[in-house]
Structures are given as structure tokens and as C-alpha cells.
Amino acid sequence: MENAELTVHEEEGDFFKISLSEKETPQAFKRRVEELMLSGLSEGEARHNAATTPVAMELFYDCGRGMFAIESEPLLHIGIFNPYTGFEIPNENLPAFPRPKESSVSADKIPIVPVPVHLLSILLDYMWQEEKKSWEELVFEQNRTKPDEYDPHAVTGHVFHIMKELSEILLLDTRFYSQSTHLTRRMLEELPSSLQVREIGNDRMQQIAELAEQFTKIKLHMPPGSHLDMEDQDIAEIWREELIAILHSQDIPQH
């Protein structure tokens, strides 16, 4: 698997290294520079270090698009890359990876495409058990070492932690659509009452999204097929009030 941008000889599940660049991996490059500056380096030193120190990646297989890689270092962040080009693959559901403008992709490059939530979920399912087993074995080994020899980064820095973080983001940011609005678990978490949003199943979340829109239209005496203008602050506030009322009527558990 090789082209002018990046050469990868390893097999699926293996690790390889990719060099960051401001042009081809802007998000990861920016994060690395910021981290290095926080550690005390000047901006110039941080940018040089970020450009010259490769990042470890782990390959996995997406049956629809071929091999992809999950960022394993620095271990504080999530990144999905296409090893054929070395480009980051943006995801509109992950805050750090917005959907690129069409004009930002040159015609002679493999297009950068958003990764759908359902595809990331499949990839997580594919990797979860094996990485979890590896992580548990590492935890067991670390607990057997002497306290002064314990290496917390060997456990907390494991790729399984990245997968758990990605799983958490997908859980909170998955959108449940009604006709003119959407709802996410993260939106529920931001409401005044602390709801156990992880206890709400997908079907129930979809029902809540639809009910909130229906009840808002009823309160505003709007036809069922009409569209809610959520840019209107009055309408948005009524929708929010109806949403909270639905949650209380649904007996959603609280912390």
C-alpha cells in the first residue's frame, strides 16, 4: 500500500508512523503545536518539533473504503487518517473535525470525506474486544509491578482509551431528527436537570425528538406539517420548555 504521499508496509492491526504537516493534517498539527507550547517550547520550536516527530498510528479496516488508521499518539486526542494519502478524515460529528469545503480538496487528490456515525460505530465494534482484552492484560501486568515502577501512561495511554472516548462522543452527539429540529444526548445533558442520558435508548430518543416538535406546534397552533423556525428565539424557547416537560413525563432517571 503505497503512493507519493505515504508508504505503509504494515498489516491491519499493526502500528506505523506518519509525519504531521500543516497542509495535509492541519487539525493534528495544530493540536501538537499547542501541546508543545504548553510544555514550554516557543511557537517556532513547537512547530519544528511537530513537523519532525512522527505520530504513531494503528491500522484498521473499513470494508467500504479500505484501510484507515486511528491516531494513537498523542494519546489525548482522536484522529482518523487515510494512510493512502496521509490526510485527516474529517467527521461532522466530532468537533475537532469539521466537514471541509468542496474547494479545499484539489482534484488530483483522493477526496477527503466525512466518516458517518454508523461507520465509526462499526469500526469501534470491530476493534473493541481485542483492544479491551489487550488493555485489561496491561492493567493486570501493571498492578503486579512495584509502586515505584508503575507506569500509568502504559495503561491510560492505551488505544482502548481513545476508542472509549470516541464511543462517548458518538453516543452524546448522535442526532435524532424530527421534521425541523434535532436532539442529542449532549443537548439533554446541558439542560438544568442532570439526566442520565445514557439510559435513554435510541428509539426513545427519537420519540422524544418527535414529541418535542409536535407539542411545540400544538402550543403555537401551527399545522402538523409546518416547519419550526428554530432561529426564532421565542419558538426555540417554547421547544425547550416542551422538551423539558416531556422528559419529566417520561420519568428519565436523574443523577
C-alpha positions in Angstrom: 0.0 0.0 0.0 2.0 2.9 -1.3 1.7 6.3 -3.1 3.6 9.6 -3.3 2.1 10.9 0.0 2.8 8.0 2.3 4.1 4.4 2.3 2.6 1.9 4.7 4.0 -1.7 4.8 2.4 -2.9 8.0 -0.7 -5.1 8.1 -4.1 -4.3 9.7 -3.7 -4.0 13.5 0.0 -3.0 13.2 1.4 0.4 14.1 3.2 2.7 11.8 4.3 6.3 11.9 3.0 9.3 10.0 4.6 12.8 9.9 2.2 15.7 10.6 2.1 18.7 8.3 0.2 22.0 8.5 -1.1 21.4 4.9 -2.2 17.8 5.0 -3.0 17.2 8.7 -3.9 20.6 9.9 -6.0 19.6 12.9 -3.5 17.2 14.4 -0.6 19.5 13.6 -2.3 22.4 15.4 -3.1 20.3 18.4 0.5 19.1 18.6 1.9 22.6 18.4 -0.4 23.8 21.2 0.5 20.9 23.4 4.2 21.5 22.9 3.9 25.3 23.6 2.1 24.4 26.8 5.1 22.3 27.8 7.3 25.3 27.5 8.5 25.4 23.9 8.4 28.6 21.8 6.0 28.6 18.9 8.9 28.1 16.4 10.3 25.2 18.4 6.9 23.7 18.8 6.1 23.9 15.0 9.5 22.4 14.2 9.0 19.5 16.7 5.5 18.8 15.4 6.7 18.7 11.8 9.7 16.4 12.5 8.4 14.0 15.1 6.2 11.2 13.6 2.9 10.2 15.2 2.1 6.5 15.8 -1.0 5.2 14.1 -2.8 1.9 14.2 -4.3 0.5 11.0 -7.8 -0.9 10.9 -10.1 -1.9 8.0 -13.2 -0.1 6.8 -14.9 -2.6 4.4 -16.3 0.3 2.4 -13.2 2.4 1.9 -10.2 0.3 2.6 -7.5 0.7 5.2 -7.8 3.6 7.7 -5.8 4.5 10.8 -6.7 5.7 14.3 -4.3 8.1 16.0 -2.6 6.6 18.9 -0.1 9.4 19.8 -0.5 12.0 21.1 -2.9 9.9 23.2 -5.1 12.8 24.4 -6.9 13.1 21.1 -8.8 11.2 18.4 -7.8 11.2 14.8 -8.9 9.2 11.8 -6.5 9.2 8.8 -6.4 7.7 5.3 -3.0 6.0 5.0 -3.1 6.2 1.2 -2.7 10.0 1.4 -1.8 10.7 5.0 -4.8 13.1 5.1 -7.1 13.5 8.1 -10.6 12.3 7.5 -13.0 14.9 8.9 -16.1 13.9 10.8 -19.0 16.3 11.1 -20.0 14.6 14.4 -16.6 15.3 16.0 -16.0 18.9 17.0 -12.3 18.8 16.0 -13.0 17.5 12.5 -15.5 19.8 10.7 -16.7 19.0 7.2 -14.3 20.6 4.7 -15.5 22.9 1.9 -15.5 21.4 -1.5 -12.9 23.9 -2.8 -10.4 22.8 -0.2 -9.9 19.4 -1.9 -7.7 19.5 -5.0 -8.9 17.5 -8.0 -5.7 15.4 -8.2 -6.1 14.1 -4.6 -8.2 11.3 -3.2 -11.3 13.2 -1.8 -11.5 13.9 1.9 -14.9 12.6 3.1 -16.8 12.7 6.4 -17.0 9.4 8.2 -20.6 8.6 9.1 -21.5 7.8 12.7 -22.7 4.3 11.8 -19.4 3.6 10.1 -17.4 4.7 13.1 -19.6 2.6 15.3 -18.9 -0.5 13.1 -15.2 0.2 13.3 -15.4 0.5 17.1 -17.3 -2.8 17.3 -14.6 -4.4 15.1 -11.7 -3.3 17.3 -13.4 -3.2 20.8 -13.0 -6.7 22.1 -9.4 -7.3 21.0 -8.2 -3.9 22.3 -10.2 -4.2 25.5 -8.5 -7.6 26.2 -5.1 -6.1 25.5 -5.9 -3.2 27.8 -7.1 -5.5 30.6 -3.9 -7.6 30.3 -1.8 -4.5 30.5 -3.7 -3.3 33.6 -3.1 -6.7 35.2 0.6 -6.6 34.4 0.9 -3.1 35.7 -0.8 -4.0 39.0 1.8 -6.7 39.6 4.7 -4.3 39.4 6.2 -2.4 42.3 4.6 1.0 43.0 7.7 3.0 42.1 7.9 1.1 38.8 4.3 1.6 37.8 3.8 3.4 34.5 0.3 5.0 34.4 0.8 6.1 30.8 1.1 2.5 29.7 -2.5 2.0 30.7 -4.1 5.4 30.3 -2.3 5.9 27.1 -3.6 2.7 25.5 -5.5 3.0 22.3 -8.5 1.5 24.0 -8.9 4.7 25.9 -9.1 6.6 22.6 -11.8 4.2 21.5 -13.8 4.7 24.6 -13.5 8.5 24.2 -14.7 8.2 20.6 -17.5 5.9 21.7 -18.6 8.5 24.2 -18.5 11.3 21.7 -20.6 9.3 19.2 -23.1 8.4 22.0 -23.6 12.1 23.0 -23.5 13.7 19.6 -25.6 11.2 17.5 -28.5 13.2 16.1 -32.2 12.2 16.4 -34.2 14.1 13.8 -37.8 15.4 13.8 -39.2 17.3 10.9 -37.4 20.6 11.6 -35.3 20.0 14.7 -32.8 17.5 16.0 -31.9 16.4 19.5 -28.8 14.8 21.0 -27.9 13.3 24.4 -25.4 16.1 24.8 -28.2 18.6 24.4 -30.1 16.9 27.2 -27.0 16.9 29.4 -26.9 20.7 29.0 -30.4 21.1 30.5 -30.7 22.3 34.1 -31.7 18.9 35.4 -28.9 16.3 35.4 -30.4 13.5 33.4 -28.9 10.0 33.0 -28.9 10.4 29.2 -27.0 7.1 28.7 -30.0 5.3 30.0 -32.2 6.6 27.1 -32.3 4.1 24.2 -32.1 5.3 20.6 -35.8 4.6 19.9 -36.8 6.6 23.0 -34.5 9.4 22.0 -36.1 9.5 18.5 -39.6 9.6 20.1 -38.6 12.5 22.4 -37.3 14.5 19.5 -40.5 14.0 17.5 -42.8 14.7 20.5 -40.9 17.9 21.3 -41.6 19.2 17.8 -45.3 18.0 17.8 -46.1 19.6 21.2 -44.4 22.9 20.2 -46.6 23.1 17.1 -49.7 22.4 19.2 -48.8 25.1 21.6 -48.2 27.6 18.8 -51.4 26.5 16.9 -49.3 25.5 13.9 -50.3 22.9 11.3 -48.7 19.5 11.9 -46.8 19.7 8.6 -45.4 23.1 9.1 -41.7 23.9 9.8 -40.4 25.3 13.1 -38.0 28.2 12.7 -35.5 27.4 15.4 -33.7 30.7 14.6 -36.7 32.4 16.2 -35.8 32.7 19.9 -39.4 32.6 21.1 -40.0 29.3 19.1 -36.8 27.8 20.3 -37.6 28.6 23.9 -41.1 27.1 23.7 -39.5 23.9 22.1 -37.1 23.8 25.0 -39.9 24.1 27.5 -41.9 21.3 25.8 -38.7 19.2 25.7 -38.2 19.5 29.5 -41.9 18.7 30.1 -41.6 15.6 28.0 -38.5 14.4 29.9 -40.3 14.8 33.2 -43.3 12.9 31.9 -41.1 10.2 30.6 -39.6 9.7 34.0 -36.0 10.0 32.8 -33.6 8.9 35.7 -31.5 11.7 37.2 -28.1 11.6 38.9 
